[in-house]
């Protein structure tokens, strides 16, 4: 049982650490050379980090000890960041323990149909959908609820598992009509294949998903959904709802008695509304009273994959990161050429080992640069490792930002007297946003 006081205490400690290093989180790496960002680090940090290889930094980000002598203030930050962040390590015990209590349908039990739900689904989605469906099914059965509304249902992959495999009534809410039409086609394809192995009697018992086209903008719309006759009480499901959609679903959950549970996985924190009502962050009254603020830059970095990044550093696969230094060097040259060009949109380019500053810059711009400007850009690029180091430091704090967002949402649910827990279910190397928030009426 999660105690609200414990969550509040953890939030306060995390926020205090974030306030100390807010300056680091709010950096915009594009301005690395323009703002001389490296010089803003404590001198002791600069001296120690400059002596480190990117591989060593990968070790540090992964939480493993390194042999370098580092300043105590830096070691303290690393330790606190790892300690206060909600664990991202996948917990194999998160899966339902008493699977016999949650029987599958005839499709789910038929060995000839075990791969039926893999068609049209990419590997990353397979991982997410299988685990998400297990958690949703478990929560639905515990909540004595037989229906689910899936928001941002896309091609309906998750809904097909919940309907055809776990016997739940499902309705998908999707704003793009072409995805909805394709989802209906996939439903019929699945039934066509299943009919080859199941009797007509068993086929007649299958629950086909319902698909609805709707763009959600307000809580009132959720109260007016054209639900089918077999959906009265239901659970809410969101697999990576973007921006404010996650908070919108949480608000509907706590305010509507018909909603028995919610299972959502956050995404796109940088798109949260943070400066005006209705707030995407903060949501809870407790966090609002603390006056917690998260800048766009901090919310944006929280969406990056620290595990994959640190693994690439460990393997020496960091040459591609030079592209960040190319763009930062180009920004410096552009601003010196004409201050009005600051933060100008530049066409993207992929890194290659043969790429030079001149070839990269001139192929992206309609601006003519002098030979001296090109030479200056090449000189800036010689410091590309410092750009990688600074980005890595910001990424070290990224899980703390996500922790604040998740704890705020958890507190919001707990303040309404409802059960709430956070489980790291997905493999973070496959799905970086890997925490499922589970709320239930008790």
Residue, then its C-alpha position, 0 to 999 in steps of 0.5 A: x500500500x502506497x502512503x501518500x506521505x511517502x510519495x510527498x516526501x520523495x517528491x520534495x527531495x527530488x524537487x530540491x535536487x532539481x532546483x539546485x541543478x536547474x541551470x544545467x537542465x535548462x541549457x539549450x545545447x544548440x547554444x553550446x558555443x554561443x553561450x559558452x556553456x562549458x564554462x558555466x560548469x564548476x571548474x573542478x567538474x571541467x577538469x575531471x570530465x575533460x580527462x574522461x573518455x565518453x566510454x567512462x561517462x557511459x559507465x557513470x550513466x549506467x550507475x556503475x563505479x568508475x576509476x576516475x577521481x571525481x569531485x565530491x559534489x559531482x559524485x553526490x549528484x550522481x548518487x542522488x540522481x540514481x537514488x531518487x529516480x523511480x527505478x526504470x529497471x524492468x521488474x519481472x514480478x510485475x506480470x500477473x502471478x495467478x494467470x489461472x484466475x484470468x483465463x484467455x479466450x478460445x483464440x488465446x488458448x489455441x496453439x495454432x493461433x498463438x501468433x495471430x496478434x503479431x501480424x502487422x505489429x513491429x517488434x517494439x510494439x509487440x513488446x509493449x502490447x503484450x505486456x500492456x495487455x497483461x497488466x490491463x487484463x489483470x487490472x480489469x479482472x481485479x476491478x470486476x470490470x469487463x470493458x476498456x476504452x483505449x485512447x489513441x488506439x491507432x491501428x487497434x493492435x492492443x484492442x485486438x489482444x484485449x478483445x479477442x484474447x482476453x474477452x474484454x469489450x473494447x472501444x478505441x478512440x482515435x483522431x485519424x480516420x485512416x488508422x481507424x479504417x485500417x484497424x477495422x480491416x485488421x479485425x476482419x483479417x484476424x477473424x478470417x484466420x481464426x475461423x479456419x480453426x474455430x467453430x462458428x459457435x466459438x466465433x460467435x462468442x468473440x468480442x469484436x472491438x469498436x472503433x470511434x473517430x474523435x479528437x479529445x479537447x475537454x473532459x466534457x467530451x469524455x462524458x458524452x462518448x457514444x458507448x455501446x450497450x455492453x459498455x457501462x462501467x469501464x477502464x481507461x487505457x493509454x499506451x503513450x498518450x501524447x502531451x495533455x491527453x494523459x492528464x485528461x484521462x487521469x482527470x476523467x478517472x478520478x471524476x467519473x464513478x463509471x471509470x473503474x480503473x486506468x492504465x496509462x504510460x506517459x509520453x511527450x512531456x514537453x507538450x504538457x501545458x504548464x503555464x495555464x489551466x487546465x494544467x498537464x503539470x502540476x496536477x496534484x494540489x500538493x505539488x501546486x502548493x509547492x510551486x513546482x515548475x518544469x521548463x520546456x528544455x527539462x521536459x524535453x530531455x526527460x523523453x530521451x533514452x538514457x539506457x540506450x545512450x549510455x550503452x552506445x557510449x560504453x561500446x564506443x558508438x558515439x561518433x554519430x553524436x558529433x552531429x550535435x557539435x556540428x549544429x552548435x558550431x553552425x549556430x555560433x557561426x551564423x550568429x556571428x555572421x548575422x544575429x538575426x539568424x539565431x535559432x534559424x531552422x536548418x534542414x536535418x542531416x545524418x552524420x558520416x565519418x567523411x563529413x566536414x563542417x563546410x560540407x555540412x553547413x553549406x548543404x543546409x543553408x542558403x547563406x554564403x559563409x566566408x572562408x574565415x567563418x568556415x575555418x572558425x566552424x571547423x575549430x569549434x568542432x575540435x571540441x565536440x567531445x565537450x558537447x557530448x559530455x555536457x549532453x550526458x550530464x543533462x541526460x543524467x538528470x532526465x530520469x529525475x524530471x520524469x520522476x517528478x511528473x510521475x509522482x505528481x500524477x500519482x499524488x493526484x490520484x491518491x488525493x482523491x482516495x483511489x489506489x495508485x501504483x507505478x510499475x516499470x514494466x517495459x524494457x527501457x532499451x526497447x521502450x524508454x517510457x516504460x512506467x505504467x501508472x495503474x489506478x483503481x477504485x477500491 
